[in-house]
């Protein structure tokens, strides 16, 4: 289990206008939530992976 999984939970919430599943990310220690479609979450993760790959390349150079 990752650190994120230990501190947050994802709950299915519905679908957006494009038919993508919408999930609610709820931190265990807080009462607020962030609502995003699965596509938006995938884009966020992909962006983070691209940034990390760029940092790795910087270290290799």
C-alpha positions as CSV (number, residue, x, y, z in Angstrom):
1,X,0.0,0.0,0.0
2,X,1.4,3.4,-0.9
3,X,1.5,6.4,1.3
4,X,-1.4,8.0,-0.6
5,X,-3.5,4.9,-0.2
6,X,-2.9,5.0,3.6
7,X,-4.0,8.6,3.9
8,X,-6.8,8.8,1.4
9,X,-9.7,6.8,0.0
10,X,-11.3,6.8,-3.4
11,X,-15.1,6.4,-3.8
12,X,-17.0,6.0,-7.0
13,X,-19.4,8.9,-7.4
14,X,-21.0,8.8,-10.8
15,X,-20.1,9.7,-14.4
16,X,-19.2,13.0,-16.1
17,X,-20.6,14.3,-19.4
18,X,-18.2,12.2,-21.4
19,X,-19.2,9.0,-19.7
20,X,-16.0,8.8,-17.6
21,X,-16.3,7.5,-14.0
22,X,-16.1,10.2,-11.4
23,X,-14.4,9.4,-8.1
24,X,-14.2,11.3,-4.8
25,X,-10.8,11.3,-3.1
26,X,-11.3,11.7,0.6
27,X,-8.4,12.2,3.0
28,X,-8.7,10.1,6.1
29,X,-7.7,12.9,8.4
30,X,-9.9,15.7,6.9
31,X,-13.5,16.4,6.1
32,X,-13.1,17.9,2.6
33,X,-12.9,16.0,-0.7
34,X,-11.7,16.4,-4.3
35,X,-13.9,15.3,-7.1
36,X,-12.4,14.4,-10.5
37,X,-13.2,12.2,-13.4
38,X,-11.0,9.2,-13.9
39,X,-9.6,10.8,-17.0
40,X,-8.6,13.9,-15.0
41,X,-6.8,11.7,-12.4
42,X,-5.0,9.8,-15.2
43,X,-3.9,13.1,-16.7
44,X,-2.6,14.3,-13.3
45,X,-0.6,11.0,-12.8
46,X,0.8,11.1,-16.3
47,X,1.9,14.7,-15.8
48,X,3.6,13.7,-12.5
49,X,5.3,10.8,-14.3
50,X,6.5,13.1,-17.1
51,X,7.9,15.6,-14.5
52,X,9.7,12.7,-12.6
53,X,11.1,11.4,-15.9
54,X,12.5,14.9,-16.7
55,X,14.2,15.0,-13.3
56,X,15.7,11.6,-13.8
57,X,17.1,12.8,-17.1
58,X,18.6,15.9,-15.5
59,X,20.4,13.6,-13.0
60,X,21.7,11.4,-15.7
61,X,23.2,14.3,-17.6
